């Protein structure tokens, strides 16, 4: 089981019952594709205000590639996806085990992420390996990172949201935060006076690293192939990198 960023929790929503398949023909006939997203989860998405979030921006260009428009289906809890009737989610962990309960079908991945450490610029920490019994690390409650770091007998402080742990690091309440580079990069963009140093992810710990893809709710083969093709084109021409870059995020290629 992988760790989830606050807005990526939407990508791990359990489908409580069978949902009707949405074929590519049906989507093109209706002229819209529905994206489920959280309405208050920047940099991922937000319902009101500007910027709209990279999921909204990416969703729009993905819909354009399919020849349709984007409909935003706002959800907050795991019980709302079925009634929302959306077709896709973005920033989904591209791992069959991680998606076992969601039953989402996964596109080709479009970037790689995981759990990194965000530390003050003055910190002497250089990696997960340099954590010890004297370093307190902020972790998300119930996350795999909390378990792995705890097993190493490193003191932890639990937070409900990654941004809260990043604020705690910037205020020198803790020594580091185990967060996604996505959240840490956006924090630095929006808090230039409190910018943190983001340490490289540790690829030697498999559960702390994963590829990211489009999650599809019961698509037919034609829709899967169309989305795979669109993702490849948008990666190839730099569109996806530019969208995330507007939020201070530098994407790493999937593995």
C-alpha positions in Angstrom: 0.0 0.0 0.0 1.3 3.4 -0.9 1.1 6.8 0.8 -1.3 9.4 -0.6 -1.0 13.2 -0.8 -4.2 15.0 0.5 -5.7 15.5 -2.9 -4.5 12.2 -4.2 -6.8 10.6 -1.6 -9.5 11.1 -4.2 -7.7 8.7 -6.4 -8.0 5.9 -3.9 -11.7 6.2 -3.5 -13.5 2.9 -3.1 -16.2 2.2 -5.6 -19.1 0.8 -3.5 -20.8 -1.0 -6.4 -20.6 -1.6 -10.1 -20.8 1.5 -12.3 -21.9 1.6 -15.9 -19.1 1.6 -18.4 -18.5 4.8 -20.3 -17.3 4.0 -23.8 -15.3 6.4 -26.0 -18.3 6.5 -28.4 -20.6 7.5 -25.5 -18.3 10.2 -24.3 -17.9 11.7 -27.8 -21.6 11.4 -28.4 -22.3 13.4 -25.2 -19.5 15.8 -25.9 -18.1 15.8 -22.4 -15.8 13.7 -20.2 -16.2 14.0 -16.4 -13.2 14.5 -14.1 -13.6 13.9 -10.4 -11.6 16.3 -8.2 -11.5 17.8 -4.7 -12.9 21.4 -4.7 -10.3 22.7 -2.2 -7.0 21.0 -2.8 -4.5 23.3 -4.5 -2.2 22.7 -6.3 -4.3 19.8 -7.4 -7.6 21.5 -8.0 -10.0 24.2 -6.7 -13.6 25.0 -7.5 -13.3 28.8 -7.2 -10.6 31.2 -7.9 -7.4 31.3 -10.0 -5.3 29.2 -10.5 -7.7 26.3 -11.0 -5.1 23.6 -10.1 -3.0 21.4 -12.4 -5.6 18.6 -12.5 -8.2 21.0 -14.0 -5.7 22.4 -16.5 -4.5 18.9 -17.5 -8.1 17.7 -17.6 -9.0 20.4 -20.1 -6.2 19.6 -22.5 -6.8 15.9 -22.2 -10.5 16.4 -23.0 -9.5 18.5 -26.0 -7.3 15.7 -27.3 -10.3 13.4 -27.1 -12.4 16.0 -29.0 -14.7 16.8 -26.1 -15.1 19.3 -23.3 -14.3 18.8 -19.6 -17.0 18.5 -17.0 -15.8 18.9 -13.4 -17.4 16.6 -10.8 -16.5 17.9 -7.4 -16.2 15.3 -4.6 -15.0 15.5 -1.0 -15.6 12.1 0.4 -15.2 8.5 -0.9 -18.9 8.0 -1.0 -19.5 10.6 -3.7 -17.7 9.2 -6.7 -20.4 6.8 -7.8 -23.1 9.5 -7.7 -20.9 12.1 -9.4 -20.7 9.9 -12.5 -17.2 11.0 -13.5 -15.1 9.1 -16.0 -11.5 9.8 -14.9 -9.3 10.9 -12.1 -5.8 12.4 -12.4 -2.6 11.8 -10.4 -3.6 8.2 -9.6 -0.9 5.9 -8.3 -0.1 3.6 -11.3 0.0 0.4 -9.3 -2.4 -2.5 -9.5 -2.1 -3.3 -5.8 -2.6 0.3 -4.7 -5.8 0.4 -6.9 -7.1 -3.0 -5.8 -10.1 -1.6 -4.1 -10.8 1.2 -6.4 -11.0 -1.0 -9.5 -9.7 1.9 -11.6 -8.1 1.1 -14.9 -4.8 2.8 -15.3 -3.3 4.7 -18.3 0.3 4.8 -19.2 2.1 6.8 -16.5 3.1 10.4 -17.1 5.4 11.1 -14.2 7.1 9.6 -11.2 6.8 10.8 -7.6 6.7 9.4 -4.1 7.8 10.6 -0.6 10.6 13.0 -0.2 11.9 15.0 2.8 11.4 18.7 3.0 13.9 20.4 5.4 14.9 23.9 6.4 17.6 25.4 4.1 20.0 25.3 7.0 19.4 21.6 7.8 22.3 19.1 7.8 20.0 16.3 6.8 20.9 14.8 3.4 18.6 11.8 3.0 16.2 9.4 4.7 19.3 7.5 5.8 20.5 10.5 7.9 17.4 10.5 10.0 18.0 9.3 13.6 16.5 9.4 17.1 17.3 13.1 17.4 15.3 14.2 14.3 11.6 14.6 14.5 9.8 14.1 11.2 6.3 15.2 10.2 4.2 12.4 8.6 0.7 12.0 7.4 -1.5 10.0 9.8 -1.8 6.4 8.7 0.7 6.7 5.8 3.2 4.1 4.7 5.9 6.7 5.3 4.8 7.0 9.0 5.2 3.2 9.3 8.5 3.0 7.6 10.1 6.0 9.4 8.6 4.7 12.7 10.2 1.3 12.2 13.6 3.1 12.0 12.9 4.4 15.6 12.8 8.0 14.3 10.5 10.3 16.3 7.5 11.4 14.3 4.7 14.0 14.5 1.5 13.2 12.7 -0.5 15.7 10.6 -3.7 15.4 8.6 -2.4 17.4 5.6 1.0 17.7 4.0 0.8 21.5 4.1 0.5 21.5 7.8 3.7 19.5 8.2 5.4 21.8 5.8 4.3 24.8 7.8 5.7 23.1 11.0 9.1 22.6 9.3 9.2 26.2 8.2 8.4 27.3 11.8 11.1 25.0 13.1 8.7 22.9 15.1 10.0 19.7 13.5 13.2 18.8 11.6 11.7 17.5 8.4 8.4 16.6 6.7 7.9 13.4 4.7 5.8 14.7 1.8 5.4 14.4 -1.9 7.7 16.7 -4.0 4.5 18.0 -5.5 3.2 19.5 -2.3 6.7 20.7 -1.2 7.4 22.4 -4.5 4.0 24.2 -4.4 4.7 25.3 -0.8 8.0 26.8 -1.9 6.3 28.6 -4.8 3.7 30.1 -2.6 6.0 30.7 0.4 9.2 32.2 -1.1 10.1 33.7 2.2 9.9 30.2 3.9 11.3 28.1 1.1 12.4 24.6 2.1 15.1 22.3 0.7 13.6 19.2 -0.9 15.8 16.1 -0.6 15.8 13.5 -3.4 13.5 10.6 -3.0 15.0 7.3 -1.9 14.4 4.9 -4.7 15.8 2.0 -2.7 12.5 2.0 -0.7 10.0 0.8 -3.2 6.9 1.7 -1.2 8.0 5.3 -1.0 8.1 5.7 -4.8 5.5 5.3 -7.6 4.5 6.3 -11.1 1.4 8.4 -11.7 -1.3 7.9 -14.3 -4.9 8.7 -15.4 -7.4 6.6 -13.5 -10.4 5.5 -15.6 -13.7 4.2 -14.2 -14.8 1.2 -16.2 -13.6 2.4 -19.6 -13.8 0.3 -22.8 -10.7 -0.6 -24.7 -11.2 2.3 -27.2 -11.2 4.9 -24.3 -8.2 3.4 -22.7 -6.3 3.5 -26.0 -7.4 7.1 -26.7 -6.3 8.3 -23.3 -3.0 6.5 -23.6 -2.4 8.1 -27.0 -3.3 11.6 -25.6 -1.0 11.2 -22.6 1.9 10.2 -24.9 1.3 13.3 -27.1 0.9 15.7 -24.2 4.1 14.3 -22.6 6.0 14.4 -25.9 5.2 18.0 -26.7 5.9 19.2 -23.2 2.3 20.2 -22.4 2.1 18.2 -19.1 5.5 19.6 -17.9 4.4 23.1 -18.6 1.1 22.7 -16.8 2.8 21.4 -13.6 5.6 23.9 -14.0 3.2 26.7 -13.5 2.7 25.3 -10.0 6.4 25.2 -9.3 6.6 21.5 -9.9 9.4 19.8 -12.0 8.2 16.4 -13.1 10.4 13.3 -13.2 9.9 10.8 -16.0 8.1 7.6 -15.0 10.1 4.3 -14.6 
